[in-house]
Amino acid sequence: MATFVLVPGGWHGSWSFEAVVPLLERAGHTVHALTLTGLRPDDDEATVAAANLDTHADDVLRLLDRARLTGATLVGHSYGGMVIAAAADRARGRVSRLVHLDAYVPRDGESCWSATTERYRQAFITGAATTGYSVLPPAGGDPRRRPHPLASFTQTIRLTGAVDQVPRREFVYCSGWEDRTPFTALRTRLQADPDWHVHDLPTGHNAMREAPDAVAALLT
């Protein structure tokens, strides 16, 4: 049986996987769903302001240490793709599989800011106008969403190449929002890379909510 570490996207917490977790557990797998630093309900302003991509990668690494995990599958949704890439690069071989679920797949020197589209850069700017350090969630959506640390969107990732040694790397493209997705060019790039397995799901961006059975089936 596998051990999954589920990392949410921007503004979201562990609750974003709430429909998928029981499906995986009923199949006999061990599941850890994270809420990243700065996105927990009791995090104060200083914590939110200080959190960046390194902070979030450390959240994953602390879990690997605390639970003594090896052979883990890291699943990152959206912004969470940045986090699992950074964590896997530093995990000293304890990660056996990466699944970027409609998520960024960064190269060394990229950031979420540089890897996304102008539409989303403008959303980050608008959302951060109130505090200057946290980005308000876009209008609509789940009321549990929280302001997201701006520094985690803008910090450049530094990769040593260790992430490229993870035995299995997968990208899931959600095709149900092709008018807005920032991942079309990424899918094309990864489809041409023999080291990557690319899957399509006919859902919107939040596939975990729209099609939890399909997501769980893909993961298992």
C-alpha positions as CSV (number, residue, x, y, z in Angstrom):
1,M,0.0,0.0,0.0
2,A,1.1,3.6,-0.7
3,T,1.7,6.6,1.5
4,F,0.3,9.8,0.1
5,V,1.1,13.4,1.2
6,L,-1.5,15.7,-0.2
7,V,-0.5,19.4,-0.6
8,P,-3.3,21.9,-1.5
9,G,-3.2,24.8,-3.9
10,G,-3.3,28.5,-3.2
11,W,-5.8,29.7,-0.5
12,H,-6.8,26.2,0.4
13,G,-6.1,23.8,3.2
14,S,-6.2,20.1,3.9
15,W,-10.0,20.3,3.6
16,S,-9.7,20.6,-0.2
17,F,-8.9,16.8,-0.3
18,E,-11.8,15.9,2.1
19,A,-13.6,13.8,-0.6
20,V,-10.5,12.0,-1.8
21,V,-8.9,11.1,1.6
22,P,-11.5,8.5,2.6
23,L,-11.5,6.9,-0.8
24,L,-7.7,6.3,-0.5
25,E,-7.9,5.2,3.1
26,R,-10.7,2.7,2.3
27,A,-8.4,1.2,-0.3
28,G,-5.8,0.6,2.4
29,H,-3.5,3.5,1.8
30,T,-2.0,5.9,4.4
31,V,-2.9,9.5,3.8
32,H,-1.5,12.8,5.2
33,A,-3.3,16.0,4.0
34,L,-1.5,19.2,4.8
35,T,-2.6,22.7,5.6
36,L,0.5,24.9,4.8
37,T,1.9,27.5,7.2
38,G,0.2,30.8,6.9
39,L,-3.1,29.2,5.8
40,R,-4.1,27.7,9.1
41,P,-7.1,29.4,10.8
42,D,-5.1,30.3,13.9
43,D,-2.0,31.7,12.0
44,D,-1.3,35.3,13.0
45,E,-0.3,38.1,10.6
46,A,3.4,37.7,11.3
47,T,3.2,34.0,10.4
48,V,1.4,34.8,7.1
49,A,3.8,37.6,6.2
50,A,6.9,35.5,6.8
51,A,5.7,32.3,5.0
52,N,7.3,31.6,1.6
53,L,7.9,28.7,-0.7
54,D,10.8,27.4,1.5
55,T,8.5,27.5,4.5
56,H,6.0,25.3,2.7
57,A,8.6,22.9,1.5
58,D,9.7,22.6,5.1
59,D,6.2,21.8,6.1
60,V,6.4,18.7,3.9
61,L,9.9,17.7,5.0
62,R,8.9,18.0,8.7
63,L,6.0,15.6,8.0
64,L,8.4,13.1,6.3
65,D,10.6,13.4,9.4
66,R,7.9,13.2,12.0
67,A,6.1,10.3,10.4
68,R,9.4,8.6,9.3
69,L,8.1,8.3,5.8
70,T,10.0,6.7,2.9
71,G,8.7,5.9,-0.5
72,A,6.1,8.6,-0.2
73,T,3.9,9.9,-3.0
74,L,3.6,13.6,-3.0
75,V,0.5,15.1,-4.6
76,G,0.4,18.8,-5.2
77,H,-2.6,20.7,-6.5
78,S,-2.1,24.0,-8.4
79,Y,0.5,26.1,-6.4
80,G,1.1,22.9,-4.5
81,G,3.1,21.7,-7.4
82,M,5.8,24.2,-6.5
83,V,5.8,22.9,-3.0
84,I,6.2,19.2,-3.8
85,A,9.0,19.9,-6.3
86,A,11.0,21.9,-3.7
87,A,10.3,19.3,-1.0
88,A,11.2,16.3,-3.2
89,D,14.5,18.0,-4.3
90,R,15.5,18.2,-0.6
91,A,14.0,14.9,0.6
92,R,17.2,12.8,0.2
93,G,15.5,10.0,-1.7
94,R,12.4,9.6,0.5
95,V,10.0,10.4,-2.3
96,S,9.2,7.7,-4.9
97,R,6.4,9.4,-6.9
98,L,5.3,13.0,-7.7
99,V,1.8,13.8,-8.9
100,H,1.2,17.4,-10.1
101,L,-2.6,17.6,-10.1
102,D,-3.3,20.5,-12.5
103,A,-0.3,22.0,-10.9
104,Y,2.9,24.0,-11.7
105,V,6.0,21.9,-12.5
106,P,8.8,24.4,-12.0
107,R,12.3,24.4,-13.4
108,D,15.1,25.8,-11.4
109,G,14.9,29.6,-11.1
110,E,11.1,29.8,-11.7
111,S,8.4,30.9,-9.4
112,C,4.7,30.6,-9.3
113,W,4.7,34.2,-10.4
114,S,6.9,33.6,-13.4
115,A,5.4,30.3,-14.4
116,T,1.8,31.5,-14.5
117,T,-0.1,33.8,-16.9
118,E,-0.6,37.5,-16.9
119,R,-4.2,36.9,-15.8
120,Y,-3.1,35.3,-12.6
121,R,-0.3,37.7,-12.0
122,Q,-2.9,40.5,-12.0
123,A,-5.0,38.5,-9.6
124,F,-2.1,38.2,-7.2
125,I,-1.5,42.0,-7.4
126,T,-5.1,42.8,-6.9
127,G,-5.5,40.4,-4.1
128,A,-2.4,41.7,-2.2
129,A,-3.5,45.3,-2.4
130,T,-5.0,45.3,1.1
131,T,-2.0,44.1,3.1
132,G,0.9,43.9,0.7
133,Y,1.9,40.5,2.1
134,S,-1.1,38.2,1.6
135,V,-3.3,37.6,-1.4
136,L,-7.1,37.5,-0.8
137,P,-8.9,34.6,-2.4
138,P,-10.6,35.3,-5.7
139,A,-14.3,36.1,-5.5
140,G,-16.6,33.1,-5.0
141,G,-15.4,29.6,-4.0
142,D,-15.3,27.8,-0.7
143,P,-15.6,30.1,2.3
144,R,-12.9,28.2,4.1
145,R,-10.3,29.7,1.8
146,R,-7.8,32.0,3.5
147,P,-5.5,34.8,2.3
148,H,-2.4,33.3,0.8
149,P,1.2,34.4,1.7
150,L,2.3,36.5,-1.3
151,A,6.0,35.6,-0.8
152,S,5.2,32.0,-1.6
153,F,3.9,33.0,-5.0
154,T,6.9,35.1,-5.8
155,Q,9.9,33.3,-4.3
156,T,12.2,31.6,-6.9
157,I,12.6,27.9,-6.5
158,R,16.1,26.5,-6.3
159,L,16.5,22.9,-7.5
160,T,19.7,20.9,-7.4
161,G,18.4,18.3,-9.9
162,A,17.6,15.7,-7.2
163,V,13.9,16.1,-8.0
164,D,14.6,14.6,-11.4
165,Q,15.7,11.4,-9.8
166,V,12.2,10.7,-8.3
167,P,11.3,7.4,-10.0
168,R,7.8,8.3,-11.2
169,R,6.7,11.8,-12.1
170,E,3.1,12.5,-13.3
171,F,1.2,15.5,-14.5
172,V,-2.6,15.6,-14.5
173,Y,-4.2,18.2,-16.9
174,C,-7.7,19.2,-16.1
175,S,-9.3,20.0,-19.5
176,G,-12.6,21.4,-18.3
177,W,-11.5,25.0,-18.0
178,E,-9.3,25.5,-21.1
179,D,-10.4,29.1,-21.5
180,R,-8.6,30.0,-18.3
181,T,-6.0,27.3,-17.4
182,P,-2.4,28.4,-17.2
183,F,-1.2,24.8,-17.8
184,T,-1.7,24.3,-21.5
185,A,1.9,25.0,-22.5
186,L,3.1,22.9,-19.6
187,R,1.1,19.9,-20.7
188,T,2.6,20.2,-24.2
189,R,6.1,20.4,-22.8
190,L,5.7,17.4,-20.5
191,Q,4.0,15.3,-23.2
192,A,7.2,15.5,-25.1
193,D,9.3,14.5,-22.1
194,P,9.7,10.7,-21.8
195,D,10.4,11.0,-18.1
196,W,6.9,12.2,-17.4
197,H,3.5,10.5,-17.5
198,V,0.7,12.9,-18.6
199,H,-3.0,12.3,-17.8
200,D,-6.1,14.2,-18.8
201,L,-9.2,14.7,-16.6
202,P,-12.3,16.3,-18.1
203,T,-12.9,18.5,-15.1
204,G,-12.4,22.0,-13.9
205,H,-9.4,23.0,-11.8
206,N,-10.8,21.6,-8.5
207,A,-10.9,18.0,-9.7
208,M,-10.8,16.8,-6.1
209,R,-14.2,18.2,-5.5
210,E,-15.7,17.7,-9.0
211,A,-14.5,14.1,-9.5
212,P,-13.0,12.7,-6.3
213,D,-13.5,9.1,-7.5
214,A,-11.6,9.8,-10.7
215,V,-8.8,11.5,-8.8
216,A,-8.5,8.6,-6.3
217,A,-8.5,6.1,-9.1
218,L,-5.8,7.9,-10.9
219,L,-3.7,8.1,-7.7
220,T,-4.1,4.4,-7.1
